[in-house]
Amino acid sequence: MKTNEIRINNAPDYPIGKHISFWNDEGNGGIDVALHKFQKGDFSPLGHPTLFNKGYTESIWWFAFQIQNELDSKNTVIFSPAGAAIREGTLYTFDEKGCLLDTAYSGFMHEGLSRDMHSRLNSYELILPPGKGYTYLFKLDSRGLNTYVPFYLDEPNSYWEYEIGRTAFFGIVTGVLIMAAFFGLFLWGYFNEKIYIIFVGYILSCLALILEEDGFLFLWIYGDQFGRFSSIIIPFFSLMMSGMLVIFIIRFFNLKGENQKFFTYSNHYIKAVFVFGVLVFSTLFFDWNPRLNLLLTGMGLTVSFTNMLLVILITVSQIRTKKEIAYYILLANLMLIFGFSNYILNLMDVTDWHPLKPNGLIVGSIFNVILLTIGIIHRYYFMKKEKEVMDRQFLEQERNIARSIIEAQEGERQRIAKDLHDDLGGLLALIKLKVDSLLFEANSLQNESKTGLAETHKLLEMACHDLRFISHELMPMEAAEKRLKTMVSEVLDLVKIQNKISITYNIEDLPYLQLDTKINLFRIIKELLNNIIKHAEAKEADIQLFFDEMDESVTLIVSDDGKGISKEILENPNQGIGLRNLQKRVDYLRGNLHFDSNINGTTVIVTIPFQPITQKNEYTDNYSR
């Protein structure tokens, strides 16, 4: 039986495929039956340079090979049945007389150090004495799982060099996908849209499939604690990946807004897919059932493939309306579907064609994630520009609303001021003339009447003064011709007469201002003064108004030594009508408003961007300074 033995020397690796044979143990006959079958020649040749693949089965498979050490010294080789879905792999070593020398274990049912070699592969270290030969029987238990198992036999240095290179490659792949996932998280945090967290879930599902396919997920994540998880990773994450891709594509093309009915049906379907995924995951908490696992895996892969076709149908349906980006997404998804389909067909032993290296799943997923990430960047850039346009439109709309409100207020102020000045003012003036006439003829009146008449005259003077003050507040006369400095000085002089508060001010000569800018600045100053007089309980106030040439802005600073503004009002200025009106006027002028308030007083800073005009427009276009 040694005619097909593998002769071991100093070669880096050995073509084990043509030396290995197999037998299907449908009845689970055990090691004695398998050894007897091998000795009788009932094992069949592998028929492939490295690969054994019978798809998904419920059988236990036995493999046999013989090794002869040709060296006069001890030699070591590493045998690797490199399938990712081996539930339990047991290697039996026999001497030349057929006596069992050693038993070693691997597979996902053996966690951590209980495996013969703690590596991503189901590897076994074979130590060969000088000139000796051994027979090896390998029991493969992958019931309910796929039997896609490449066999390798390597010298240790060659084995570890390959593993280092493989680990570096998958480390790079993992880094790329993790970076894409972090980018998705950033967009989710920035835009607060579910599409980006779905994209992250899709990337992580792809990563789990890629790492599991080569054993790195087992090695890096769960193998030392929960090896059985390996039995459901392929169907579970296939469902998660394909389901999230469907949701991502639906949201990417905004089908919720365009086709509510289709979105609703798709949403129900995807919910069913995820419920099925939960069902697959729940099998971990029950006794192992190969037949059930086989059924759920087959259904999971079928549903995943259906999801991929749904992605293509959705993308194709968008080509008419969203040409370039739809073609781009179609290209990304076609590569994924081709790679994923090739991967599934390989696992099911439908084909052993490998056009994409290292396999279709890795290449298709990486290609798809990179292109979708670029698509996400394009969407982010487009949405950012769209958001900026919408923000500008919103601000412009707010300004138009503010303009309408302010114009209405100014119009009403003018009407009331005119009515007060023309009607009430004229009436008071006439009454005052009558009282003046009576005072002139008061010699014949009694003392009490003289006193009452004098008091009436004084009250009339006060009423006329108050009327002029109110009219000036409502609409400063000749605003288009007067300088802002003059307008503010006049109202401040009136405030000094009416109130006990001490007011200092410095109003610099400003460049030529648009009339609405000047009037609104005047109103802002009046509003701030009213707040100080009514609410601040201040003794002193100071007003500074100047032009900042460097920033090309007009700056107003109003401060007082009052009790300050309460924290509640500052945090919610809409509670106060005065502050709300103040904010509207500042927004209308596209300026900034800043409050600094405490128990020692309040400082308000208003900054308005300067819009230059020419002096010749001062009167003709209702502009002035």
DRENROVEX-936988 format. One record per residue (C-alpha): residue in one letter; x, y, z. Coordinates in steps of 0.5 Angstrom, whole numbers, padded with zeros to 4 digits. Layout:
N
> A/X/Y/Z
...
END
This chain:
625
> M/0000/0000/0000
> K/0006/0005/0000
> T/0006/0005/-0008
> N/0003/0012/-0007
> E/0007/0015/-0001
> I/0009/0022/-0001
> R/0017/0022/0000
> I/0019/0028/0004
> N/0026/0031/0003
> N/0028/0039/0004
> A/0022/0041/-0001
> P/0018/0047/0001
> D/0012/0044/-0001
> Y/0009/0037/-0003
> P/0003/0036/-0008
> I/-0001/0032/-0004
> G/-0007/0032/-0008
> K/-0005/0026/-0013
> H/-0003/0022/-0006
> I/-0009/0023/-0002
> S/-0016/0019/-0003
> F/-0022/0019/0000
> W/-0028/0015/0003
> N/-0035/0017/0004
> D/-0037/0014/0011
> E/-0045/0015/0011
> G/-0046/0010/0017
> N/-0041/0013/0021
> G/-0037/0007/0022
> G/-0031/0009/0026
> I/-0023/0009/0025
> D/-0023/0001/0025
> V/-0028/0001/0019
> A/-0024/0007/0016
> L/-0017/0003/0016
> H/-0020/-0003/0014
> K/-0023/0000/0008
> F/-0016/0004/0006
> Q/-0012/-0003/0007
> K/-0017/-0006/0002
> G/-0017/-0001/-0003
> D/-0024/0002/-0002
> F/-0022/0009/-0002
> S/-0022/0013/-0008
> P/-0017/0018/-0011
> L/-0018/0026/-0010
> G/-0018/0027/-0017
> H/-0016/0034/-0016
> P/-0009/0037/-0015
> T/-0011/0040/-0008
> L/-0019/0041/-0007
> F/-0024/0036/-0005
> N/-0031/0039/-0006
> K/-0038/0035/-0005
> G/-0042/0041/-0004
> Y/-0047/0041/0002
> T/-0048/0034/0005
> E/-0049/0030/0011
> S/-0044/0025/0011
> I/-0037/0024/0015
> W/-0031/0024/0010
> W/-0025/0020/0011
> F/-0018/0021/0007
> A/-0012/0017/0007
> F/-0005/0019/0005
> Q/0002/0016/0007
> I/0009/0019/0008
> Q/0016/0017/0008
> N/0022/0021/0011
> E/0027/0020/0006
> L/0032/0024/0010
> D/0037/0021/0016
> S/0034/0026/0021
> K/0028/0028/0024
> N/0023/0032/0019
> T/0017/0036/0020
> V/0012/0038/0015
> I/0005/0041/0016
> F/-0002/0038/0014
> S/-0007/0043/0013
> P/-0014/0041/0011
> A/-0016/0049/0010
> G/-0023/0049/0010
> A/-0027/0054/0014
> A/-0033/0050/0015
> I/-0030/0044/0018
> R/-0034/0042/0025
> E/-0029/0037/0027
> G/-0023/0034/0024
> T/-0019/0029/0027
> L/-0012/0026/0024
> Y/-0010/0019/0026
> T/-0003/0017/0026
> F/-0001/0010/0024
> D/0006/0006/0024
> E/0008/0001/0019
> K/0005/-0004/0022
> G/-0002/-0001/0023
> C/-0001/0001/0030
> L/-0005/0008/0032
> L/0001/0012/0035
> D/-0003/0019/0036
> T/-0009/0023/0035
> A/-0010/0030/0034
> Y/-0016/0035/0033
> S/-0018/0041/0030
> G/-0025/0044/0027
> F/-0029/0050/0030
> M/-0032/0045/0036
> H/-0025/0045/0038
> E/-0023/0052/0041
> G/-0016/0055/0042
> L/-0011/0051/0045
> S/-0015/0044/0044
> R/-0013/0045/0037
> D/-0007/0041/0034
> M/-0004/0048/0032
> H/-0007/0055/0034
> S/-0008/0058/0027
> R/-0013/0060/0022
> L/-0013/0053/0019
> N/-0014/0046/0021
> S/-0007/0045/0021
> Y/-0003/0039/0024
> E/0004/0039/0025
> L/0007/0032/0023
> I/0014/0030/0026
> L/0017/0024/0022
> P/0023/0020/0025
> P/0029/0019/0021
> G/0028/0014/0015
> K/0021/0013/0018
> G/0014/0012/0014
> Y/0007/0013/0017
> T/0000/0012/0015
> Y/-0005/0018/0016
> L/-0013/0018/0016
> F/-0016/0024/0017
> K/-0024/0024/0019
> L/-0028/0030/0016
> D/-0034/0032/0020
> S/-0038/0037/0016
> R/-0045/0035/0017
> G/-0050/0040/0015
> L/-0044/0044/0012
> N/-0040/0045/0006
> T/-0034/0040/0004
> Y/-0030/0046/0000
> V/-0023/0043/0003
> P/-0017/0045/0000
> F/-0011/0040/0002
> Y/-0004/0043/0003
> L/0003/0040/0006
> D/0008/0044/0007
> E/0015/0045/0010
> P/0014/0049/0017
> N/0018/0056/0014
> S/0014/0055/0008
> Y/0008/0055/0011
> W/0009/0061/0016
> E/0012/0065/0010
> Y/0005/0064/0007
> E/0001/0065/0013
> I/0005/0072/0014
> G/0003/0074/0007
> R/-0004/0072/0008
> T/-0005/0075/0014
> A/-0002/0082/0012
> F/-0006/0082/0006
> F/-0013/0080/0010
> G/-0010/0086/0015
> I/-0010/0091/0009
> V/-0017/0088/0007
> T/-0020/0089/0014
> G/-0016/0096/0015
> V/-0020/0099/0008
> L/-0026/0096/0010
> I/-0026/0099/0017
> M/-0024/0106/0014
> A/-0030/0105/0010
> A/-0034/0104/0016
> F/-0031/0109/0020
> F/-0033/0114/0014
> G/-0040/0111/0014
> L/-0041/0113/0022
> F/-0038/0120/0021
> L/-0043/0121/0015
> W/-0049/0118/0020
> G/-0047/0123/0026
> Y/-0046/0129/0021
> F/-0053/0128/0017
> N/-0057/0123/0022
> E/-0059/0119/0016
> K/-0060/0112/0017
> I/-0057/0110/0010
> Y/-0050/0111/0013
> I/-0051/0106/0019
> I/-0054/0101/0014
> F/-0048/0102/0010
> V/-0044/0101/0016
> G/-0048/0095/0017
> Y/-0047/0092/0010
> I/-0039/0093/0010
> L/-0038/0090/0017
> S/-0043/0084/0014
> C/-0038/0084/0008
> L/-0032/0084/0013
> A/-0035/0078/0017
> L/-0036/0074/0011
> I/-0029/0075/0008
> L/-0025/0074/0014
> E/-0029/0067/0016
> E/-0028/0065/0009
> D/-0021/0065/0010
> G/-0021/0063/0018
> F/-0019/0070/0020
> L/-0025/0071/0024
> F/-0025/0065/0028
> L/-0018/0066/0029
> W/-0018/0074/0031
> I/-0025/0074/0034
> Y/-0029/0068/0037
> G/-0025/0062/0036
> D/-0022/0061/0043
> Q/-0029/0062/0046
> F/-0035/0060/0042
> G/-0033/0056/0036
> R/-0040/0053/0034
> F/-0041/0060/0031
> S/-0037/0058/0025
> S/-0043/0054/0023
> I/-0048/0059/0022
> I/-0043/0065/0020
> I/-0044/0064/0012
> P/-0052/0064/0012
> F/-0053/0069/0017
> F/-0048/0074/0015
> S/-0050/0073/0007
> L/-0057/0075/0009
> M/-0055/0081/0013
> M/-0050/0083/0008
> S/-0055/0082/0002
> G/-0061/0085/0006
> M/-0057/0091/0008
> L/-0055/0092/0001
> V/-0062/0092/-0001
> I/-0064/0097/0004
> F/-0058/0102/0002
> I/-0060/0102/-0005
> I/-0067/0103/-0004
> R/-0065/0109/0001
> F/-0060/0111/-0004
> F/-0064/0112/-0010
> N/-0070/0115/-0005
> L/-0075/0110/-0007
> K/-0079/0112/-0001
> G/-0081/0119/-0003
> E/-0081/0116/-0011
> N/-0085/0110/-0010
> Q/-0088/0109/-0003
> K/-0092/0103/-0005
> F/-0086/0099/-0008
> F/-0082/0102/-0001
> T/-0087/0099/0003
> Y/-0087/0092/0000
> S/-0079/0092/0000
> N/-0079/0094/0007
> H/-0084/0088/0009
> Y/-0080/0083/0005
> I/-0073/0086/0008
> K/-0076/0085/0015
> A/-0078/0078/0013
> V/-0071/0077/0011
> F/-0068/0079/0018
> V/-0073/0075/0022
> F/-0070/0069/0018
> G/-0063/0071/0020
> V/-0065/0071/0027
> L/-0068/0064/0026
> V/-0061/0062/0023
> F/-0058/0065/0029
> S/-0062/0062/0034
> T/-0060/0055/0032
> L/-0054/0056/0036
> F/-0058/0055/0043
> F/-0060/0048/0041
> D/-0057/0042/0040
> W/-0053/0041/0034
> N/-0058/0038/0028
> P/-0054/0037/0021
> R/-0060/0036/0017
> L/-0063/0043/0020
> N/-0057/0047/0019
> L/-0057/0044/0012
> L/-0064/0046/0011
> L/-0063/0053/0014
> T/-0056/0054/0010
> G/-0059/0053/0003
> M/-0065/0057/0004
> G/-0060/0063/0007
> L/-0056/0063/0001
> T/-0062/0062/-0004
> V/-0065/0068/0000
> S/-0059/0072/-0001
> F/-0058/0071/-0008
> T/-0065/0073/-0009
> N/-0063/0080/-0005
> M/-0058/0081/-0010
> L/-0062/0080/-0016
> L/-0067/0085/-0013
> V/-0061/0090/-0012
> I/-0060/0089/-0019
> L/-0067/0090/-0021
> I/-0068/0096/-0017
> T/-0062/0099/-0020
> V/-0064/0098/-0027
> S/-0070/0101/-0026
> Q/-0067/0108/-0024
> I/-0063/0108/-0030
> R/-0068/0112/-0034
> T/-0068/0118/-0029
> K/-0062/0118/-0025
> K/-0057/0116/-0031
> E/-0050/0117/-0029
> I/-0050/0115/-0022
> A/-0055/0109/-0023
> Y/-0050/0106/-0028
> Y/-0044/0107/-0023
> I/-0048/0103/-0018
> L/-0050/0098/-0023
> L/-0043/0097/-0024
> A/-0041/0096/-0017
> N/-0047/0091/-0016
> L/-0045/0087/-0022
> M/-0038/0086/-0019
> L/-0041/0084/-0013
> I/-0046/0079/-0015
> F/-0041/0076/-0020
> G/-0036/0075/-0014
> F/-0042/0072/-0009
> S/-0045/0068/-0014
> N/-0038/0065/-0016
> Y/-0037/0064/-0009
> I/-0043/0060/-0007
> L/-0043/0056/-0013
> N/-0036/0054/-0011
> L/-0039/0052/-0004
> M/-0044/0048/-0007
> D/-0040/0044/-0012
> V/-0043/0047/-0018
> T/-0037/0049/-0021
> D/-0029/0050/-0019
> W/-0028/0056/-0024
> H/-0024/0061/-0020
> P/-0023/0067/-0025
> L/-0023/0072/-0019
> K/-0017/0071/-0014
> P/-0016/0069/-0008
> N/-0024/0068/-0009
> G/-0030/0072/-0012
> L/-0033/0074/-0005
> I/-0027/0078/-0003
> V/-0026/0081/-0010
> G/-0033/0083/-0011
> S/-0034/0085/-0004
> I/-0028/0090/-0004
> F/-0030/0092/-0011
> N/-0037/0094/-0009
> V/-0035/0097/-0002
> I/-0030/0102/-0005
> L/-0034/0104/-0011
> L/-0040/0105/-0006
> T/-0036/0109/-0001
> I/-0034/0113/-0007
> G/-0042/0114/-0009
> I/-0043/0116/-0002
> I/-0038/0121/-0002
> H/-0041/0124/-0009
> R/-0048/0123/-0005
> Y/-0045/0127/0001
> Y/-0042/0132/-0003
> F/-0048/0133/-0007
> M/-0053/0133/-0001
> K/-0048/0138/0002
> K/-0048/0143/-0004
> E/-0056/0142/-0004
> K/-0056/0143/0004
> E/-0052/0150/0003
> V/-0057/0152/-0003
> M/-0063/0150/0002
> D/-0060/0154/0008
> R/-0059/0160/0003
> Q/-0066/0159/0001
> F/-0068/0159/0008
> L/-0064/0165/0010
> E/-0067/0169/0004
> Q/-0074/0166/0006
> E/-0073/0168/0013
> R/-0070/0175/0011
> N/-0076/0176/0006
> I/-0081/0175/0012
> A/-0077/0179/0017
> R/-0077/0185/0011
> S/-0084/0184/0010
> I/-0085/0184/0018
> I/-0081/0190/0019
> E/-0084/0194/0013
> A/-0091/0193/0016
> Q/-0088/0195/0023
> E/-0085/0201/0020
> G/-0091/0203/0016
> E/-0095/0202/0022
> R/-0091/0206/0026
> Q/-0091/0212/0020
> R/-0098/0212/0020
> I/-0099/0212/0028
> A/-0093/0218/0028
> K/-0097/0222/0023
> D/-0104/0221/0026
> L/-0101/0223/0033
> H/-0097/0229/0030
> D/-0102/0231/0025
> D/-0109/0230/0029
> L/-0107/0229/0037
> G/-0101/0234/0036
> G/-0105/0239/0033
> L/-0111/0239/0038
> L/-0106/0239/0044
> A/-0103/0245/0041
> L/-0110/0249/0040
> I/-0111/0247/0047
> K/-0105/0250/0049
> L/-0106/0256/0045
> K/-0113/0257/0049
> V/-0110/0256/0056
> D/-0104/0261/0054
> S/-0110/0266/0052
> L/-0113/0265/0059
> L/-0107/0265/0063
> F/-0105/0272/0059
> E/-0112/0274/0062
> A/-0112/0271/0069
> N/-0111/0278/0073
> S/-0119/0278/0074
> L/-0119/0270/0076
> Q/-0118/0268/0083
> N/-0112/0265/0086
> E/-0115/0258/0086
> S/-0117/0259/0079
> K/-0110/0262/0077
> T/-0106/0256/0080
> G/-0111/0251/0077
> L/-0110/0254/0070
> A/-0102/0254/0071
> E/-0102/0247/0073
> T/-0106/0245/0067
> H/-0101/0249/0062
> K/-0096/0245/0065
> L/-0099/0239/0064
> L/-0100/0241/0057
> E/-0093/0242/0056
> M/-0091/0236/0059
> A/-0096/0232/0054
> C/-0094/0236/0048
> H/-0087/0234/0050
> D/-0089/0227/0051
> L/-0092/0227/0044
> R/-0086/0229/0041
> F/-0082/0224/0044
> I/-0087/0218/0042
> S/-0087/0221/0035
> H/-0080/0221/0034
> E/-0079/0214/0037
> L/-0084/0211/0032
> M/-0081/0215/0026
> P/-0075/0219/0027
> M/-0077/0225/0022
> E/-0073/0226/0016
> A/-0069/0219/0017
> A/-0067/0219/0010
> E/-0063/0226/0010
> K/-0061/0225/0017
> R/-0054/0222/0020
> L/-0055/0216/0024
> K/-0051/0220/0029
> T/-0056/0225/0029
> M/-0062/0221/0030
> V/-0059/0217/0036
> S/-0056/0223/0039
> E/-0063/0226/0039
> V/-0067/0220/0042
> L/-0061/0219/0047
> D/-0062/0227/0049
> L/-0070/0225/0050
> V/-0069/0219/0054
> K/-0064/0223/0059
> I/-0070/0228/0060
> Q/-0075/0223/0061
> N/-0071/0218/0066
> K/-0066/0218/0071
> I/-0061/0213/0068
> S/-0054/0216/0066
> I/-0052/0215/0059
> T/-0046/0216/0055
> Y/-0045/0215/0048
> N/-0040/0215/0042
> I/-0043/0215/0035
> E/-0037/0215/0030
> D/-0038/0218/0023
> L/-0040/0212/0019
> P/-0040/0210/0011
> Y/-0046/0211/0007
> L/-0051/0206/0009
> Q/-0057/0204/0006
> L/-0063/0207/0009
> D/-0066/0200/0011
> T/-0060/0199/0015
> K/-0060/0206/0018
> I/-0067/0205/0020
> N/-0066/0198/0023
> L/-0060/0200/0027
> F/-0063/0206/0030
> R/-0069/0201/0032
> I/-0064/0196/0035
> I/-0061/0201/0039
> K/-0068/0204/0041
> E/-0070/0196/0043
> L/-0064/0196/0047
> L/-0065/0202/0051
> N/-0072/0200/0052
> N/-0070/0194/0055
> I/-0065/0197/0060
> I/-0070/0202/0062
> K/-0075/0197/0063
> H/-0072/0191/0066
> A/-0064/0192/0067
> E/-0065/0197/0074
> A/-0059/0200/0071
> K/-0056/0207/0073
> E/-0051/0207/0068
> A/-0051/0205/0060
> D/-0046/0206/0055
> I/-0047/0206/0047
> Q/-0041/0205/0042
> L/-0042/0205/0035
> F/-0037/0205/0030
> F/-0034/0202/0023
> D/-0029/0197/0023
> E/-0025/0198/0017
> M/-0021/0191/0017
> D/-0027/0187/0018
> E/-0032/0192/0013
> S/-0037/0191/0019
> V/-0041/0196/0023
> T/-0041/0194/0030
> L/-0045/0197/0036
> I/-0044/0195/0043
> V/-0049/0197/0048
> S/-0047/0196/0056
> D/-0050/0197/0063
> D/-0049/0196/0070
> G/-0056/0193/0071
> K/-0058/0186/0074
> G/-0057/0182/0068
> I/-0061/0178/0063
> S/-0064/0171/0066
> K/-0061/0165/0064
> E/-0067/0162/0062
> I/-0069/0168/0057
> L/-0062/0168/0054
> E/-0062/0160/0053
> N/-0069/0161/0050
> P/-0069/0168/0047
> N/-0076/0167/0044
> Q/-0079/0168/0050
> G/-0078/0175/0050
> I/-0082/0179/0045
> G/-0076/0185/0045
> L/-0070/0180/0044
> R/-0074/0176/0039
> N/-0075/0183/0035
> L/-0068/0184/0036
> Q/-0066/0178/0033
> K/-0070/0179/0027
> R/-0068/0185/0026
> V/-0060/0183/0026
> D/-0062/0177/0022
> Y/-0065/0181/0017
> L/-0059/0185/0016
> R/-0055/0179/0016
> G/-0051/0180/0022
> N/-0049/0177/0029
> L/-0052/0178/0036
> H/-0048/0176/0042
> F/-0050/0177/0049
> D/-0045/0177/0055
> S/-0049/0178/0062
> N/-0049/0177/0069
> I/-0051/0180/0076
> N/-0046/0186/0074
> G/-0049/0188/0068
> T/-0050/0186/0061
> T/-0046/0187/0054
> V/-0049/0187/0048
> I/-0045/0186/0041
> V/-0048/0187/0034
> T/-0044/0186/0028
> I/-0047/0188/0021
> P/-0044/0187/0015
> F/-0042/0193/0011
> Q/-0046/0194/0004
> P/-0042/0200/0000
> I/-0046/0205/-0004
> T/-0044/0211/-0007
> Q/-0045/0218/-0004
> K/-0049/0220/-0010
> N/-0055/0215/-0008
> E/-0056/0218/-0002
> Y/-0062/0222/-0004
> T/-0064/0219/-0010
> D/-0064/0212/-0008
> N/-0066/0214/-0001
> Y/-0059/0212/0002
> S/-0056/0216/0007
> R/-0051/0216/0013
END
